[in-house]
Amino acid sequence: MQERAAWLAWAQISGIGPVSLQRLQEHFGSLTRAWTAPLDELGSVNGIGPTVLKAIAAQRPQLDPDAFLSHHLRANPTFWTPADPDYPRLLKEIPDPPAVLYYRGNPALLDAQGHTPVVAIVGTRDPSDYAQRWTRKLAVVLAKNDIAVISGMAEGIDTQAHLGCLEAKGQTIAVLGTGTDIAYPPRNRALHQQILERGLAISEYPAGTQPNRAHFPRRNRMIAALSRATLVMEAPQRSGALITAYMANDYGRDVYVLPGTLDNPRAAGCLGLMTKGAQLILGEGHLLELLGTIPTLDPIPVKSPGIPVAAKVEMPALSADLQKVWTLVQSLYEGSGQTALSFDRLVQDAAQPANEVSSALLQLELMGLVTQLPGMRYAVAM
């Protein structure tokens, strides 16, 4: 609970964004420890300059993380932070995961480990009849094949994607640029309600947050990260859907496009993506074939009780500092009866600075001796 409160509190500090939070967490080992760190040590973290330090100095004394968490829960009872075990694994893999991910609806639709297949469908807010028809058809076929559809609940292609999925009684996820309680655009109020009842709405913005132009490009990164593939149905040369496609490509996801005609300016962005390697969708069956070639995610390994580590891992030579942490991990692991150990427990028992323990754990992980699990927990590798 302390680490969850720390993520939430740090997210309120001006100038501290997702990238800075990642750096703070890596430097101190936990944001709880970073919260009590002196300003000069905070200033040694890359990206924390004088302006941000001034904001921290002014705002941190006014925030009590635990009290703020209790107050925040009244208006926002359901959210995840990277400290929570249900925080999506796929978001943790991008450089700037949301510090707080609010949700309403059925959270089970967003598999924390990323094993449930999710496909993004994006495109222009002003699509042709052809693009609308094919968006609906593909959303239906994905839903009928137990593939969740994720989109941004905008007008046009997004709306058709959600409706097609709901029509087929499938699973749909809406990533919003507002609070999860806000229906935007207003004409999608009924769709918003359906998604809350039968799907899932997520956002990095708290309840009551109204539309803001800057929010929508930011939400596109989450659509790209949470999907195993992105379908761009129709998009002009300047389109938010292209931002999603480029981000998906950066994250190592597949990008597919619906072929359009040369005389349709709404399809110009899709044609451009084709020249950059995006694959063509040639029909419903063809799409399913393409999706069938996407490799599954590797499971996060957890040591099975009773299996000796020596039988699975050839021990490399360790320095004295690494040997101390490794011995501690083994002794705690074998004596606790648990499958994983919290970072805070390891720091406490090691009686070393958090950054030194974090560095040692990272090196042990690279050697194949330790595995990091969601929620800052560590297990002996199999």
N, C-alpha and C positions, 0 to 999 in steps of 0.2 A: 504493500500500500504506500510506503514511503517513496519508493521509486516512481510509482504512478503519479503521486502528488507532485514530485519534483519535475517530471516531464511537463505536466500541466502548468506549473508555476513558471518554469523557464520560458514556456511558449508565450507568456504574457509580457516578457521584457522586450522593450523596443529595440529593434536591430538584431534580435536573436531569431534566426530562421532555422529551417530544417538542417541546412549544412552546418551551421554553427553548433547546433545541438549535437550533431553526430561527432563533431570534433571535441566538444566538451566531454561527451560520454567516453570517447576513446582515450582522452587524456587522463581523466580522473577515474575511469572505470565504472562510474555511476554518476547520474545527475544529482543524486542525493548528496554525494560528497562534493560535487562541484558547487552546489548551492551554498555550502559553508566555507568554501575556499576563499582565501584573501584575494583582494583585487590584483595584487602584483602577480600572483600565480595564474589568475584568470587571464591576465594580459599576455602571458607567455603562450597562450593557445593561438594557433594560426587563425587569423580572421577577426580576432577580438581586439580591435583597435581602441584609441582614446575615446572616440565618440560612443562606442558601445559600452566601454568601461564606465563612462560617465552615466549612461542610462542605467547600468546595473547598480552603481553606487546609489543612485537616486530612487530606484524602484524596488530593489530587493528588500530593503528594510521594511517596506510597507506591505510585503506579502508574506503571509505564513502559509506554506504549501498545504499543510493538512487542513487548516481552516478554509483556505480557498477551495480545496477539493470538495469539502462538505457543502459549501455554498454553491459551487458550480453544478453539483449534482442535482440541485433542485430544479433547474431549468434544462439540464442536460443529463438525464439519468443513464443514458446508454452511450458509451464511447470506449475506445481502446487507445492505449498508448503503446509504444514499442516495448514497454516493460510487462505488458499483459501477454499471457500465452496464446490468446486468440487473435492477436494482431497479425494481419496477413503476412505470411513469409515473403511473398513476391514484392511487397512494398519495401521490405527491409533490404532488398537487393538493389534498390536504386539509390543514387547519391543523396537525394533529398526527400526521404520518407516523411509523411506528415507526423508532426509531434503528437497530434490528437486527431483521431478518426472517429467522428460522430456517426451514429447509425440509428435508423428506425426501420422496423419491419422484421424480417426473419434473418437473424445473423448467421444461421446455419448455411445460408446460400453462399456465403463467402468462406470457403474452406481455408482455415488458417494455414495449412500446409501446402496449399496450391495444387492439390491432386485432382480436385473436381475441375473438369474442363470448362473454361470460360472463353468466349470469343466476343470481341468488340465489334460493333457495327456503328460506323460514323459516316457523316456526309453533310451536304449543304442543307441550310434551313429552307431553301426554295427549290426542291427537287422537281424533276420532270415526272410525268405519270409513269414512264418506264422505270425510273429509279425507285419510285415509291412502290410499284408493284413487285419488283424483284427484292426489295428490302423486306417487304412483308413475307414473300415466299421463302426467302432464305432464313428469316427469323423463325418461321414455322417449322422448317425442316430441321434446324438446329435444336429447337425445343423438343421435337419429337424424337430426337436422338440423344436426349439427356445432356445437351450442351447448354450451359447458361449463357444468356446474352447480356452484355454490359454496354451501356451507352450513357449519354448525358442529358436525356429528357428535354433536349431543345426541340424547337419546331422542325418539321421536315423529316429527314432521314431518321433521327433519333426517335422521334415519336412513332414512326412506322415500325421501327425495330422493337420497341417495347410492346406495342400493340400486337404485333405478330406473335411475339413470344407468349403474351398473356392469352391470346386467342387459342393457342395450342396447349394451354395449361402448363407452360414451361416456367423456367426460373429466369427472372430478369433482375438486373441490378442497375440502379440509376446513380451516377456520380454527379453530384450537384455543385454548382458554384454559389449556392446560397446555403442557409441553414437547412437541415433536413425537414424542418416544419414549414418551409416556404415553397409554394407551388409557383414555379417560373418556367416558361411564361404563364401568365394567369389563365390562358385558355387551356392549359394542361392540368387544371385543378383536378378534374375527374381522373385523369391518368395518374397523377401524383397519388391520389387516394387509393387507386387500385394497386399501385406498386407498394404502398405501405401495408396494404392488407395481404397481398399475395407474393410480393417480392421483397426487395431490400433497397433502401436509399442510404447513401453514405456521403459524407462531406467532411472537409477539414475545417469547416466554419461552424461556430456554435449556433444554437437556436436563435432565431430572430434576425440572422444576418441577411440583409437584402442584396439584390443583384448588384454586382460591381464588375465593370469591364475587365479589370485586372484578374478577377477570380477564375474566369472561364479558361484561359490558356493554362493556368495552374492545375485546374481539375483534369485537363487532358492528359497530363503525365500519369495520373492515377488510372485512367481508363487504359492507357497503353501498358502500364506495368502489371495490372491485374489480369490482363488477357493473355492467352497463349498465342493468339493471332488477331490481327485487326483487319476488318473488311471495310474498305472505302468504297461506298456505293456510287457517289457522285459528288464532285467537289470542283469548284472553279479554281483558278490559279491562286487566289488569295482566300484561303479557307482555314478555319480552325481545325477541320478534319485533317488537313495536311500536317499540322503541328502534331496531332496524335500519331499519324503515320510515321513521321520522322522520329518521334520519341520511341515508338514501338521498334523501329529499326535499330536505334541506339541501344535499346534494352535487349536486343537479340531475339525479338519476336518476328514472326512471319507477317508480311503485309500482302493482302490480296485486294484486287480492284475489280469492279464490275466494268466491262468494256463499254465505252461510249463512242459517239460519232465525232468526227472532226469538226462538224458544223455546230456542235453543241458546246457553248462556252462553259456550261455547268460541269462538263466532263473534262475540261482542260487539265485540271489538277490530277485526275486519275491517269490521263495519258502521260503526263509528266512522271508520275510514279512508275509507270510501266518502263520508261526509259532508264529508271534507276534500279530496276530489278524486281519490282513488285510482280506477283504472279496473277494471271488472268483467271477470273471465275467464269467457267464455261457452262455452268448449270448446277443444279442442286446436287446431283450425284458426284459431279466433278469436285465440288467444294468438299463434300464428305471425304472423298479420296485424298484431297490435299491435306485436310485436317488429320487424317489417319496417319500421315507421315511425320507429324510433329512428335518428337521424342518425349516420353513422360519425364517428369521431374525425378531426380534421385531422392529417395527417402532420406530423412535425417536419421543417421544411425544412432541407436541407443544401445549401450552394453546390456546384454542379457545376463541376469543374475547367475552366478555359478560358473561362468566361462572365464578361465584364467586369462589375464591380459597377456602374459608371456607366450601363450599359445597362439595369439593372434597378431602380436606386434613385435617385431625385432627391435630391441632396445638400442637406440643410438647413444653415443657418448654425450653426457650432459654436463654443463658447467655446474659449479657449486650452487649458484642462485637458482638455476632451472631444476636441479635435483631436489632442492629444498621444497619448491612448490609442487613438483611432481610427487614427491613422497607424501606431502600433505594431502593432495588430491586423492591419492590411492587410499591413505589411511581413513580419511573422512568417508570416502565412497564405500569402503568395505565395512566400516563400522556403523554407518547410518541406516543401511537397509533401503536407501532411496535410489532412484534411477538417475538423479541429477542433483547437483549442488549449486546453491546460489552464490553469486560473486561476492556478496557482502559477507557470507559465512567464510569464504576462503580468505578474504582480506583480514577478517577478524582473527582467524586462527593463525594466519601467517605472520601477523604482527609486523607487516611491511606496508609501505605506502601503496595506495591503490594503483597508481600508475605503474609501479614495479611489478605488482602481481598481474596486472592486465597485460603487460609486455611479456611476462613469462608464460602466461596462458596462451597468448598468441603464438609464441614460438613453439610451445608444446603442441598446439593445434596443427601448425605447419609440419611438424614431425610425425603427425598421425597418432599422437598419444592421447590427445584430448579433443573432444567435440563440443562446440558451443551450440546450445539449444536456445529457442526463443525465451525471452524473459530474463536474459543475463544468467542462464544456468549452464553448468558444465558437467559433462559426463566423461568417463574413461572410454576412449575409443575401443571398438571391438577389434 
